[in-house]
């Protein structure tokens, strides 16, 4: 395999590994722009992965699996909203509680229902989102450079992959070109001014966590029935936290969020490629070193390589309606 083939392979893996990060980071973008910190992204992603795999296995339909994944994620989003918006509870504690609860309940239910150590049975091809070959991709495969990029990187991905990249400009348009987006950003900066204008802060924030739940539902569904063919316990593997890091790294802006997620996806793909391979002048490096690369980069970037990243001013602060 020559270097170009290696690059194509890594880029293809980068795309696949970035998709759950993009969906989840955009989910956090909507929530945090409205002033609701959502540490529970990890738990919602895991819950939607479990629900989508269970429903897809029982019904044989990937679309019903997607609906179930989105529904359970939105339910946990509303629960987080009820705790932190209606009851003005601590948003961090609420999110962490969701993460711990989902991590345990998915294993317990998976073992009780399927008896396979907390995982679901293998899904049939019809119960998964299959790769889509774009028109003309195979015809230009033989064209140098452009052909392999189109045929093996751009083409051959499933529907949720293309939807993730489409969600980036859609999110930008919603946040910066619609009345809802303007109000959403305003409520994260100065909820008192929004309330004075006669707009419900509570309803706006609930809509934000619902949007976050929908996007997390797509993320978890992608993990279970698009990238994989079953639910495996703890299959989110900290991706919710990496998505939060990418969100901070991108300073809460949709397009930089996509590039930050692609960077983390590239490191993950590179670490997978380097497993078992020798490094020049060093020799074979333990596989755990490469597996830790994305998390090490997260710490390095957040330690001071991103400049000043100011979150929404009202982020994490419960709002009490002025009398």
N, C-alpha and C positions, 0 to 999 in steps of 0.2 A: 504493500500500500504506500503510495507516494504521499508527499506532504500535503498536496492539494486535496487528495481523498480524505486524509486525516482531518483537515480543516473543515471539509464539507460534513463529515461525520460529527464533529464537535459542534458545528453551527446548528445542525439538525437537532442534536440533543439539547442545545441551548434553548431553542424554540420550545421544545416539549416541556422542559423543566421550568421555564419562565412563566408558563400560562397560569398555574395556580397562584403564583406570586402576584401577577398583574391583577387578576380578579380580586384577590384579597387586599392588595394595597389600595385599589380603587374603592373597595368597600370601606376601608379605614379612612380614605380621603373624604367620602361623603359624611361619615359619622363625625370625624374630628373637625371638619370645616363647620359643622353645626355646634361645636363645643362639647361633644360627647366622646371622651376617650374610650376606646374599645379594645381592651386587652383580650377580650373574648373572641377575637377573630379566629384564633387557633381552634377553640372549642366548636365554633359554628362550622368551620370547615370540616372538622372531623365528624361532627354529627350529620352533616349533609352527605358526606362520603358514605357513612354507614347506612343512612336511610335510602339513598339512591341505589346502593348495591343490593339492599334487601328487596326493594320494590322491583328493581330490574330483574332480579333472580326469580321472584314469584310471578311476575307478569310477562317476562320476556320482552319488555318494551323499554328501550333506553329513554324515550320521551317521558314515560310515567316515572322512571327513576329520577330524571331531572326535576320533574314537578315535585316529587317527594323530597328531594334534596333541598330545593328552594324553600318549600313549605316549612320544613323543620328548622332551617337556618333563620327564616323570618320569625318563627315562633320564639327562638332563643333571642333574636334581636329585640322583639317586643318585650320579652322578659327583662332583658337588660335595660330597656327604656323604662319599663314600669318601676324598676328598682332605682334607677339613677335620675329619671326625669320626674315621674309622678311622686315618688317617695323621697327624692333628693338624697339618695344613698351615695356612698362612696363608689365612684365609677370604676376605679381600679380593683377594688375588692369584688365588685359584681362580676367584672370580666374574668378575674382569676377563678372565682367560684364556678363560673360556667365551664372554664377549661378543665378544672379538676373533676367536675361532675360528669362531663361528656367523656373524658378519658376513661373513667371507671365504668360508666353505664354501657358504653359500646362493647366493652369486653364481656361484661356480665350477660347482656342480652345476646351477643353473638354466640357465646358458649351455650346459653340456655336454648336458643332457637336452632342452632345448626350443629353444635357439639364438635366444632373444629378449632378449639383453642382461641375463640374470640374472633375468628374470621368468617367470612361468608363463603359459600361454595363458588367454584369457578363459573363465570358467566359464559353463556353461549354468545356467539358472534352477533346474533340478532339483538341481544340485550345490551350491546355496547355501541358507542359512537365510532363508526368505522372511518378510516382515512378516505379523503376525497381527492381524487386526481383531477387537477385543474385542466381545462381544455387546452390542448397544444403542448402540455408539459412534456409528454413522452416524445413528441415530434422534434423538439429542440434539444433533447438530451445530449445529442452528439456535438452540439455547438460548444466550443471551448469556453470554459469559465461560466458563461451565462447559462448554458444548458444544465449542468449539474446543480447550479444554484436554484434554478427554477424547478427542476424535476425532483430534487432530493431535499431541498430546504423549504422553498415556498409552497410547492405542491406536496400532496401526500399526507397532509395533516387533517385532523377531524374537525367537525363543524365548530366545536367549542374553542379551538385554537384561533380560527378566524374571527369568532365572536369576541374573543378577548382583545384582539388588536383593534377591532371596530369599536369596542367599548371605550377606548382611550379618547378618540376625538368626540364621541358622543358625550362622554363625561365632561370634556372641556366645554362643549357647546352648552350643556345643561348648566354648568357652574358659572359660565361667563357671558352667556348670551340669552338667558331666560330669566323671567321674573322670579321663578322658584329658586334658581341658582343665586341670584343677587340676595334674596332674603335669607337663603341658607348661609351664605358667607357672612351676612350682617349679623345673624343670630349667634354666630361663633365669635364675633368680635365685640358686639355691644347688644346683648339681648334686651336691655332696658329701652334702648332707642326703638327696637323693633316692636316691643310691647306698647310703647307710647304711640306708635303709628297705627295701633289697632290690629296688629297681626299676632296670632297666637304663637308664642314661643314654644309652648308644649307640643302643639300639633306639628310645627315645623321640625322639631327635633325628633319626634316620633317618625315622621316621614324619612328623615335622614337615616335612622337606625333600620328602618324597613328596607331602604335602598341598599344599605350595607348587608343586610341579611340576604337579599336577592343575589348580590354579587358573590357573597361567601357560598351561597348555594351552588352557583355555577362552578366555583373553585373546587368544592368538595366532590361534586359530581364528576368533574374532570379527573380528579385523582382516582376515583373508584371505577368508573365505567367508560373512561376514554383512554387515559394513560395506562391504567391497569385493567384487570378483568375480574377483580374481587376486592372486597374490603379486607384490609389487614390491620390488626390492632396498631394504634398510634401511627397510622400511615401518613399523617400530616407532618410528623417528624420536625416540628418547630418551624414550619414554613410560615405560620401566622406571625411569629415573632420576627422572622426575616422580612416579611412584607411590611411590618411596622417600621423596621429599620430602613427599608427602602423608601418608605413614605417620608420619614424624617430627612433622609439623605436627599430626597427630591424636593424638600421644602414645601410639601403639600400642594404640588402642581401636577396635573395629569400626565403631560407628555414626559417631563423628567422622571415621573414615577415609572413609566414604561421602560425607559433606558436604564434606570437603576435596577429594575427587576431582571432585565436582560443581562446586566452585568453579573448579578448574583447567579442567574441561570448558567451563564458561561463558566463561572468558577465551579459550579456544581458539575457541569458536563466535563470540564477539564479534569476535575478530581476523579471522576469515574474513569476517564480515559487513562489516567496515569497509574491507576491501581495495578500493582504487579510489574510495573515497568521501571527500568533503571534510570536514574538521573545522572547525566554526565558529571564525572569527577566525584560523585557521591556514592553511586551504586543504588541498589534497591532500597526505597524508602518505605517504612511501615505504612500500610494502607490507611491507618487512622489519621496520619498527618494530612493526607489529601482529603479525607472525609471532613476534616475540621476546617478546611480552607474557607468555605463560605462564612462560617461563624467567626473565624479569626478576622476576616475582612470586615464583617459587621462591626466588631469591636473597634478595629482600627479607624474605620470611617467615622464612627460616632464619637471617637475620642478626640476629634479635632480637625479632620480633613475636609469637612463640609462647610466650613465657615459658620456664620451665625444662622441658625435655623430657629426662627421664632414661631411657635405654635399659635393658633388662634387665641386671642387674649382671654376669652371667656372659657377656654377649654378646661374641662374637668371641674368647673364651678357650677354647682346646682343653682338654678335661677328661682328666686322667690318673687312672685308678682308684686309690683309696687302698689300700695294702697293710695 
